[in-house]
């Protein structure tokens, strides 16, 4: 067992409820240092770590020096791709997605960040006008292209599946990754998304693909394919009928002691565990609680 390191996604303090009053990244870093976090997972969304705000290597190295001065590493980067639904086939959008991925990958290289997040972008339910196989092929080919580019610079691409984006059924998710078939392309396993996709079958088109063992069975299905993990609780609901509600630890129904053990047994070995408070209205105030929860859990599991 690799000694666990805890990070948190910076986007929790920059989008959703915080969009009109984001917490500046340096202030986030100061708070995480005070709470003894090991790292911060950077959201590539303004006003945080967007390539436009750090347009060259010097600026990016300055950002990393600031984080390092607070004792923080960066395990992964969430690229700003949400506004670019490439699977729908608009050539202009496809080109913009490719360009934004390239810029984000360059950002990762300049900052020595070894993992970059992607998703399928198009929202569920699956658009009636969109041909399933055509969209599937577009996603597979785009993800292959991203993985091939990232492989050249020794970077992992992690796909964060979730109920609010197309291809959200457990066996469909597994099939897509297998079809991409790149060694540096793996899953970003978000605990609340995994629960909503597997135990609730949220926003799935019939026939539903619900797993009797829920997220625990899903972990076993994804064995050997998990490259990064986001942890947060679930209360069986969706946020604005789109993405999974990211409920703070202890306010939902997930068994994290069992889930973390299952993830290790499924071959997850990066050592990083990232808290995700995306869209939670008082994420800033609840961060300390979440850190204590994981610290205590790791002690209970005898991982510290």
Secondary structure, 3 states (H helix, E strand, C coil): CCCCEEEEEHHHHCCHHHCCCCCCHHHHHHHHHHCCCCECEEECCCCCCCCCCCCCHHHHHHHHHHHHHCCCECCCEECCCCCCCHHHCCHHHHHHHHHHHHHHHHHHHHHCCCEEEECCCCECCCCCCCCHHHHHHHHHHHHHHHHHHHHCCCCEEEECCCCCECCCCHHHHHHHHHHHCCCCEEEEEEHHHHHHHHHHCCCCCCCCCCCCCHHHHHHHHCCCCEEEEEECECCCCEECCCEECCECCCCCCCCHHHHHHHHHHCCCCCCEEEECCCCCCCHHHHHHHHHHHHHHHHHHCCCC
